[in-house]
Amino acid sequence: MILDSLHSASKYFGLHPSFAKAFEYISKTDFNAIEPGKYEIDGELLKATVFDKKGMTQEESTAKFECHNKFIDIQLCIRGVEKMGWKPRETCKTEKAPYNEEKDVLFYTDAPDMFFELHSGQFTIFFPSDVHAPMIGDGEIKKMVIKVKI
């Protein structure tokens, strides 16, 4: 997992061939104008989804404690304060259901080891080794999730 702010994003371009393009898309996006929905950036390699909705309780989010096999998540907080839970996949013990290949998601019943907050202009990168519980918050949260094909 990586946690940082947008002004430092270029430090991570070398970690994946599509990261530079993903952050270029972010830098050119008008966050005041972009509507919730799905956006294609680079075919199957890069896709964005924008959310603008009320945050969940910690219990609601951890009930869907998730990770992915085929995609890396770049999750950017646009507006609000988003709390997230995290735990390394290697220490998770109990799968909630079998891996859903179509949706590229695996849920665990484990509890996060830690929680942290994202504020406007901050992002996290979740690799397949990172189990995460996003969208925890009391107010409205606007965020962008970019799926980066491995």
N, C-alpha and C positions, 0 to 999 in steps of 0.2 A: 504494500500500500504506500502511496505517496500522498502527502498533504502539503499544499503550498498555495501561493497566490499567483494570479495571472501574470504579474510582472516578472515572475521567475520561470515561466513555462518553458522557455527555450532551453533550459538546462536538461529537459527530458526528451528532446527531439531524437536523440540517438538511441533511445531505448526501444523504439519500434519505427519501422519505415513510414507508418501513417500518422505518427504523432504530430509532425510539423504541419501536415495538411489539416488535421483536426483543430489544432490551435490557431491556424490561419483562419479557418472558418469561424471560430469563436471571436477572433479579433475583428472580423469584418461584419459581425452580426449586430444589428440595432436591437438591443435588448428591450428598449421601450416599445418597439413596434412589433416584435415577433410574437405571434400567437401560439398558444398551446397546440401541439400536434407533432406529426412525424415529418422529418426532412431528410432527403437523400443528399449526401455529400459526395460520395465516390462509390456508387453502385453498392455491391454487397460488402465492400471493405470498410465504409464509414457511413453511419446513419445517426441522425440526431433526433431526440424526442424532447420537446419542451413541455414542462408541467407548470401549472399555476393553480395551486389548490391549498386547502387547509392542511397543515401538518397532522400527523397521526400521533397517538399516544405511543409511549415506549412499548407497551404490551402489544399493540396492534402491529407495530413494525417488526418486533422480534419474533412474532408468530410467523413471519415470512422472511426469516433469516436466510439469505440467499447467496449463491455464488454461480459462476458461469464457466463453461468449458471452452467455448469457441470464441468468446469475445472478452475484451478488456473494457471496463467502464471508465470513462472520464466523466465525473459528475461535478458540475459547476453550479454554485449558488449564485443566482442572479439577483434575487431580492429576498429579504427575510433572514431568519436564522434557522439553519437546519442542523439538528443533532443526528448523529449516526452512530451505530454500534459496529464493532469490528472484532474479528477473531481469526487467527490463522486456520486455514482449512485443515492442515495436518493435525490439529489438536481437536477438531470436531469429532464427536463420537457417534451421534445418532441422526441418520437421515430421516426426514419426515415422510418422504415419498421417493420413489425412484426418479432418477434424472429424467427431465422432460427435454428430449433432444430438439423437438420442434421449437420450443420456446427458449432453449438453452438456459435452463434454470434447474438448480438443485437446492432444495430447502433442508435446513437442519433444525432440530429441536433444541440444540445447545443454546446457551446464553452467551452474548458477547463478552469478551474479556475487558473491553474498554468502550467508552463513549467519547466523542469529540464533537465540536461544533464547527460548521462552515458559515461564514458570513459573506456578504456580497463581494464578488471578485475572487473568492477562494475556491479551490477545486481539490478533488481527491481522485486518484487513479486506483481502481480496484482491479487486480490481476486475478486469474482463476484461483490463485492460492489464498484469496481474501474473501472471507464470508462477511457479508455486510447487511445492516438493517438501516435503510435510509428513511428520509421524510418524517423524522420525529420533530415535532414542534407545536407550539401553541397557536401561532398565527398563520397567515398566508405565506406560502413558500413558492417562489418562482425559480425554477432550475432547468438546466439543460443536461441531458445525459447523452453522451456520444458513445456509441458502440463501435469498437475498433476490432475488426476481425484479426484473430491471431495468425 
